[in-house]
Amino acid sequence: MIEIHEVTKKFQDKKNFVTALKHVSFSVKEGQVVGLLGENGAGKTTLLRTVATLLTPTEGTVTVAGYDTIKNGNEVKKRIGVLFGGETGLYDRLTARENLEYFAALYGLSKHETKVRIDDLSRMFGMRDYLNRKVGGFSKGMRQKVAIARTLIHNPEIILFDEPTTGLDITSSNVFRQLVHQLKRDGKTIIFSSHIMEEVSLLCDSVAMMHKGELVYHGNLESLYKSEGSRDLNYIFMSKLVRGNEHYAS
Amino acid sequence: MLLKIYLKEIKDCFRDRRTLLLTVLLPVIMMTGLTFFYEKMISDGEGESYKLAVNESFDRELAGIITSFKNIELVQSANPGKTLQDGKVQAALILDPNFSRTIENGEKATVTIIGDSFSQKSSNLKNIVQNALGVYEKSIISKRMQAKGTDPSIVEPIIIEQKEISDQNPNANLIAMLIPLILAIAIGVGSSPAASDLFAGEKEKKTMEALLMTPVKRSTLLFSKWLTIATVGSVTGIITLLVVALEINLLTENLKKAVSFGDNAAVIIALAVLVAIVYAMFTASLLMLTSILGKTVKESQSYSTPVMMLAMFPTMILSSIGINELSFQHFAIPIMNLFSLLKELVFGIIDYEHIVITIASNLVCMILLFIVGRILFLKDKWVMN
């Protein structure tokens, strides 16, 4: 479903080049939920933005549902939904419904399809009471629900979540986790980055660990537990980082 | 798709109190203040009443001349200068102690006028008194020459006649500077919040990323946002022109006399609206660039402020140029051509060649700015923080 092949991304910072991704390669199968782990600055967001067609890789290719993200960007965009955590990307002066209707229009949904999707999503997230209120006055949890609904408005096959529970209270985080379970049952392919290991071990089939722009591990969670001799993902992640740092030091 | 995005952007913009305030209220307030200021400035003082301090023993003949002006009241004072300093009068006229006798004896007498050049009222009164003294002086010269058997016309060998090339009211020039300046400022200030919000603001709020992830072409997004900024600017421009036209017509006398378009009124107003729209489109292109370059609304606004200041220069350049001296470059340089064309329109001149040059030059610049904007908007660096 998603093929990331030898992706390198360099940014120009004044006269110097900063390498955010170094030859990253892995693939995600249809219906899989992959957790993307890494410290701040490890390259998780850059990788998700590259998959989402927002960034162009300096080297390598990304294929989503058989479409190249550079050559067939629009085909990829139609099949993908992205939510960057902590940044809900909503228009404060529009109501929740107007926000959803606007994005539905941008994805080319008809009026009838839009109405059905908004009804379904507002029922799923319990947003009916505030659907016609302006987003500017919403709490963080309410905003996050509308943002997730916006991400799912065009019923994408692939969903990318970048630290989706950042800043959310326990109730809202639980709502999100239930949503991921629901999406998994619906056969959606999901990649989400997170700092919360408990969340990753609960929701994911496999993990991809990143460190300083490199992929240090990608594989099945059960295999990882077996090979590391522990079911403590936090411990495994830290030991991978230590090994990574030793590798850089040597 | 373009229409859907445009309609949403317009809805979003006009729900912003800042945009509403700067688009509707600002032109009304600015134009009202400036219209009344200029009306007062160009008024010849008719209808105003003045107080002039004079000596207690004032020359009767001179007093008769001065009081022939119904709006001047003479205030007799032992010390006219002090009365003026106390603010009880607007000017003081001090005559020699033996003024009347000196004149009768055919000798030179001294008259001192004290006024305050910083006060419009005082300046007006000084001018009236000077004119009255001039009339009085001429009558004395005439009497003295007749007494000596000489024809008084001998001291006026030349009769100077001054004529203007047009019969246009001289105050029209003031309006020709006022209207474009206010229009340029109003359009710039009115469309600036929308421009900052639509690019830099969207980057700051991360809605830009959400937009870029939709399968909509970046050029469509760019064009619809530019169209929104241009619409807000045009609305501000039209409101400004409407307010100035209504206020000059209904609330002023001198400014109303200065602009009379006769049968061409409808065409001139329509052309002024067209010029305002063209200028709003040009400003939108500039503000679009400053907003793309800014990472935050604040940064974008600090780029756009100097751009808006550009509108000040044509006023300075064109204030000393006569209407018949306007040439090709005045209509070919954007911003300058707004001022030049509106100057012509205020003087009642409709020159279609100048209108075409103005629209064409703005169009060329807009296309160039749009190309630069598109190049920037296609690069990751300028669309994401």
Interface residues (C-beta under 8 A of the other chain):
Chain A: Q12 R49 A52 T53 L54 L55 T56 G73 N74 E75 K77 K78 I80 V82 F84 E87 T88 G89 L90 Y91 D92 R93 L94 E98 Y102 F103 A105 L106 Y107 G108 R150
Chain B: M1 K4 I5 K8 K11 D12 R15 D16 K205 K206 T207 E209 A210 L211 L212 M213 T214 P215 V216 D380 K381 M384
